[in-house]
Amino acid sequence: MTELLHMKDCYLKEFNANVIRTGDDFVVLDRTAFYPEGGGQESDTGYLEFNGQKSVVTKVEKKGDVVHRVEKVPSVGTEVKGYIDWDKRYARMRMHTAQHLVSWVAMKLFGLTTVGNQIHGDKSRIDFYPAHFSEEDLKKLEEESNNFTDKGLEVRIYELPREEALKKVDQKRCDLSRLPSSVKKLRIVEINGIDLCPCAGTHVKNLKELGKIRILEKINKGKNKQRIVYELI
């Protein structure tokens, strides 16, 4: 199994590793800081250096192993150094933390559950249920979210046993019963004093890193389901 370095340190920009499996256009490493696509978040990109060569990492996927799609494939046993495209990573870290904040505020203000999200670097989206946002509601959601970014609350990442997490996480915020029973420990992302949510994504350490959240539009996505699109400014 590949050691997932980003799970403990989202700010890691480079790392050393060894190649343990290869294919025509991919490598599997014994450890990686590249975030694999999943949970609504795009994968990291970057490059690997080995034996005086540079190989661009175009995409990273979780297919049992963490598969790095690369332009040049080093052989098994090769030592490599990985470099994350930091601008893209950090943009998604900010966006993903903003998603957690907006989801929590929407739950508290309107009793809504987040039923989907997609994290990009420029703008992102969140799907809510049961949602019937008025323009005034969107303004209130934006203003209240930005009240919390102004407070500069700390964001913590840690693990909790499943049973303890079940007692602490609001079921409107996320439904833990859908997780496979084999998952005994959960990685928790906590915005200090307010939100507590299991998540494997990358996040910033403090809400002050978000700047301001601006809601761009709402889109109807079916009965009682609405999507909001937002950006950070």
C-alpha positions in Angstrom: 0.0 0.0 0.0 1.2 3.5 -0.9 1.8 5.8 2.1 -0.4 8.9 1.6 1.7 11.8 2.8 -0.9 14.4 2.0 -3.2 12.9 4.6 -1.0 14.2 7.4 0.6 17.2 5.7 -1.4 19.0 3.0 1.4 21.6 2.6 4.0 19.1 1.5 5.3 20.2 -1.9 8.0 17.6 -2.6 8.9 14.1 -1.4 11.2 11.1 -2.1 9.9 7.7 -3.0 10.6 4.4 -4.7 8.8 2.9 -7.7 7.1 -0.4 -6.7 4.9 -1.1 -9.8 4.7 0.2 -13.4 2.5 0.0 -16.5 2.6 1.4 -20.0 1.8 4.9 -18.8 1.8 4.8 -15.0 3.8 4.2 -11.8 2.9 3.2 -8.3 5.1 4.5 -5.5 5.7 3.3 -2.0 4.8 6.8 -0.8 3.3 9.9 -2.4 2.2 13.5 -1.6 0.1 13.6 -4.8 -3.7 13.8 -4.1 -5.6 11.1 -6.1 -8.8 12.2 -7.7 -11.8 11.6 -5.5 -14.3 13.0 -3.1 -15.3 15.7 -5.6 -11.7 17.0 -5.8 -9.4 16.9 -8.8 -6.1 15.1 -8.6 -2.8 16.9 -8.2 -0.4 17.3 -11.1 3.3 17.9 -11.1 6.4 15.9 -12.0 8.9 13.2 -11.0 12.6 13.4 -11.3 14.8 10.3 -11.6 18.2 9.5 -13.1 18.6 13.0 -14.5 15.2 12.8 -16.2 11.9 14.7 -15.6 8.5 13.0 -16.1 5.3 15.0 -15.9 2.5 13.6 -13.7 -0.7 14.3 -15.7 -3.2 12.7 -13.3 -3.4 10.6 -10.2 -6.1 8.0 -9.5 -7.0 5.6 -6.7 -7.5 2.2 -8.3 -6.7 0.0 -5.4 -3.2 1.4 -5.6 -2.5 5.1 -6.1 -1.7 5.3 -9.9 0.4 8.2 -11.2 -0.1 8.7 -14.9 3.3 9.9 -16.3 4.9 10.8 -19.6 8.0 8.7 -18.9 7.9 5.5 -16.9 10.9 4.7 -14.6 11.6 1.1 -13.8 10.6 -0.7 -10.6 13.1 0.0 -7.8 14.0 3.5 -9.1 14.3 6.3 -6.6 12.3 9.3 -7.6 11.6 12.8 -6.2 8.1 14.1 -6.6 7.1 17.7 -7.0 3.6 19.0 -6.6 2.2 21.7 -8.8 1.7 23.9 -5.7 -0.4 26.7 -7.2 -3.1 24.2 -8.2 -2.9 22.2 -5.0 -3.2 25.3 -2.8 -6.1 26.7 -4.8 -8.0 23.5 -4.3 -7.1 23.4 -0.6 -8.7 26.8 -0.2 -11.7 25.8 -2.2 -12.3 22.6 -0.3 -12.1 24.3 3.1 -14.5 26.9 1.8 -16.9 24.1 0.8 -16.9 22.7 4.3 -17.6 26.2 5.7 -20.4 27.0 3.3 -21.9 23.5 3.8 -21.9 24.0 7.6 -23.4 27.5 7.3 -26.2 26.3 5.0 -27.0 23.5 7.5 -27.2 25.9 10.4 -29.2 28.6 8.6 -31.5 26.5 6.5 -31.3 22.9 7.7 -29.8 21.8 4.4 -27.7 18.7 3.7 -24.8 18.7 1.3 -25.4 15.9 -1.3 -22.6 16.6 -3.7 -19.7 18.9 -4.5 -17.0 19.4 -7.1 -13.8 21.2 -6.2 -11.8 23.2 -8.8 -9.2 25.9 -8.5 -11.1 28.8 -10.1 -14.7 28.1 -9.0 -16.4 25.2 -7.3 -19.9 23.9 -6.6 -22.0 22.4 -3.9 -25.4 20.6 -4.2 -27.9 21.0 -1.3 -31.1 19.2 -0.3 -33.9 20.1 0.3 -33.0 23.6 -1.1 -35.2 26.5 -2.3 -32.8 29.4 -2.2 -34.1 32.9 -2.7 -31.7 35.7 -3.7 -31.9 37.0 -0.1 -31.0 33.5 1.2 -27.9 33.4 -1.0 -26.9 36.8 0.2 -27.3 35.7 3.8 -25.3 32.4 3.1 -22.5 34.4 1.6 -22.4 37.0 4.4 -22.5 34.5 7.2 -19.8 32.4 5.6 -17.5 35.5 5.3 -18.2 36.4 8.9 -16.4 33.2 9.8 -13.5 33.7 7.4 -12.9 37.1 9.1 -12.6 35.3 12.4 -9.6 33.3 11.2 -10.6 30.0 12.8 -8.1 27.2 12.9 -8.7 24.1 10.8 -7.5 20.8 12.3 -7.0 17.4 10.8 -6.9 14.2 12.9 -8.3 10.7 13.2 -11.2 9.4 15.3 -12.5 5.9 15.9 -15.7 5.3 13.8 -17.9 5.0 16.9 -16.6 8.2 18.4 -17.1 10.1 15.1 -20.7 8.8 14.9 -21.4 10.6 18.2 -19.8 13.9 17.2 -20.8 14.4 13.6 -24.2 15.9 12.8 -26.0 13.5 10.6 -27.4 16.4 8.6 -23.9 17.4 7.8 -22.9 13.9 6.5 -24.4 10.4 6.6 -21.7 8.1 8.1 -23.9 5.1 7.8 -23.1 5.0 4.1 -19.4 4.3 4.9 -18.3 0.6 4.5 -18.3 -1.2 7.8 -14.7 -2.1 7.3 -13.7 1.6 7.9 -12.8 1.7 11.6 -11.0 5.0 11.7 -12.1 8.3 10.1 -9.9 11.3 9.1 -11.7 14.3 10.5 -11.5 17.9 9.3 -12.6 20.3 12.0 -13.1 24.0 11.7 -12.4 24.9 15.3 -15.6 25.3 17.3 -18.1 24.9 14.5 -17.8 22.2 11.8 -16.7 18.5 12.1 -16.7 16.4 9.0 -14.9 13.2 7.8 -12.9 14.0 4.7 -9.8 12.7 2.8 -9.3 16.0 0.9 -6.6 18.6 1.2 -7.3 21.7 3.4 -5.8 24.9 4.7 -4.8 25.4 8.3 -6.8 28.6 9.0 -9.9 30.2 7.5 -8.1 33.5 7.1 -6.3 31.8 4.1 -9.6 31.7 2.2 -10.0 35.4 1.6 -13.7 36.1 0.7 -16.3 33.7 -0.6 -18.5 35.0 -3.4 -21.6 33.0 -4.6 -22.0 33.3 -8.3 -25.2 31.5 -9.1 -27.8 28.9 -8.1 -28.9 26.1 -10.4 -31.9 23.9 -10.0 -30.8 20.2 -10.2 -34.2 18.4 -9.7 -36.9 18.3 -7.1 -35.8 20.1 -3.9 -32.2 20.1 -5.0 -30.2 23.2 -5.8 -26.6 23.8 -6.7 -24.6 26.9 -5.8 -21.4 27.9 -7.6 -18.8 30.0 -5.7 -15.4 31.5 -6.1 -12.8 32.9 -3.7 -11.7 36.6 -4.0 
